Amino acid sequence: MHDPRLLAARVARLATTDPDGRPHLVPIVFALEGDTLYFAVDRKPKRSTTLRRIENARARPDVTVLVDHYEDDWSRLWWIRLRGRARVLDDGAEAERAIELLREKYPQYRDEPPGTPVLAIDVTDVRSWPATRRPT
Amino acid sequence: MHDPRLLAARVARLATTDPDGRPHLVPIVFALEGDTLYFAVDRKPKRSTTLRRIENARARPDVTVLVDHYEDDWSRLWWIRLRGRARVLDDGAEAERAIELLREKYPQYRDEPPGTPVLAIDVTDVRSWPATRRPT
């Protein structure tokens, strides 16, 4: 969780599980604290489908997050995969703290902070490729 | 499937389902033909875990692929999500054609072509955000 590539990453992809058992996938912006990854929803009114990631995580909290780097020089590819257990924070101090972390990381959130629910993912397993880190 | 952003994309993320029901996630390079997306495995010897994506798709062929664009100007974010049904091609003409398509798209594959198995994903559903395409 202290891999500098993970700390520096601006975007990740979150996989949850749809009610029919199929994986669901969205890009997310996120903040980290300790072994927990947070993301929030935008404040704008959302259609119900936009919250599918939240409802999926509520129903089936075993989720997976991928941070990766692509470039045409394939010797420089890498990815970090996080498996974790999701908690949906509808309000409270931890949700407020997560929103503060997101606003610190993303200037885009400063004028228009995200709202709740916040998803907290307690990371239980980190795997990266290549296993040996190359100099960056 | 004919969205120019999808045709131009160099990398996607593939979500399959692990035997324990949790989503599994890897970045992939891919080629498209008709309504089918293809990717292959590198020829180098792989540990069994590296083929998890293939074994998952064989066991549970309902998979999801995400192509997205991130930049710090959030008005320019977009994603395209493909849901489809996977077929594992252990050999045969379709696998050879897929490898040819991948070599045409990626010069990196020209000296060291990928091998089999090839995963073919017959796309059944395409969803994109924002729903209205912005000028690029």
Boltz contact constraints between the chains, C-beta under 6 A:
constraints:
  - contact:
      token1: [A, 11]
      token2: [B, 70]
      max_distance: 6.0
  - contact:
      token1: [A, 13]
      token2: [B, 13]
      max_distance: 6.0
  - contact:
      token1: [A, 15]
      token2: [B, 15]
      max_distance: 6.0
  - contact:
      token1: [A, 15]
      token2: [B, 23]
      max_distance: 6.0
  - contact:
      token1: [A, 15]
      token2: [B, 25]
      max_distance: 6.0
  - contact:
      token1: [A, 17]
      token2: [B, 23]
      max_distance: 6.0
  - contact:
      token1: [A, 22]
      token2: [B, 62]
      max_distance: 6.0
  - contact:
      token1: [A, 23]
      token2: [B, 15]
      max_distance: 6.0
  - contact:
      token1: [A, 23]
      token2: [B, 17]
      max_distance: 6.0
  - contact:
      token1: [A, 23]
      token2: [B, 23]
      max_distance: 6.0
  - contact:
      token1: [A, 23]
      token2: [B, 64]
      max_distance: 6.0
  - contact:
      token1: [A, 25]
      token2: [B, 15]
      max_distance: 6.0
  - contact:
      token1: [A, 25]
      token2: [B, 64]
      max_distance: 6.0
  - contact:
      token1: [A, 25]
      token2: [B, 66]
      max_distance: 6.0
  - contact:
      token1: [A, 27]
      token2: [B, 68]
      max_distance: 6.0
  - contact:
      token1: [A, 27]
      token2: [B, 79]
      max_distance: 6.0
  - contact:
      token1: [A, 62]
      token2: [B, 22]
      max_distance: 6.0
  - contact:
      token1: [A, 64]
      token2: [B, 23]
      max_distance: 6.0
  - contact:
      token1: [A, 64]
      token2: [B, 25]
      max_distance: 6.0
  - contact:
      token1: [A, 66]
      token2: [B, 25]
      max_distance: 6.0
  - contact:
      token1: [A, 68]
      token2: [B, 27]
      max_distance: 6.0
  - contact:
      token1: [A, 70]
      token2: [B, 11]
      max_distance: 6.0
  - contact:
      token1: [A, 74]
      token2: [B, 108]
      max_distance: 6.0
  - contact:
      token1: [A, 79]
      token2: [B, 27]
      max_distance: 6.0
  - contact:
      token1: [A, 108]
      token2: [B, 74]
      max_distance: 6.0
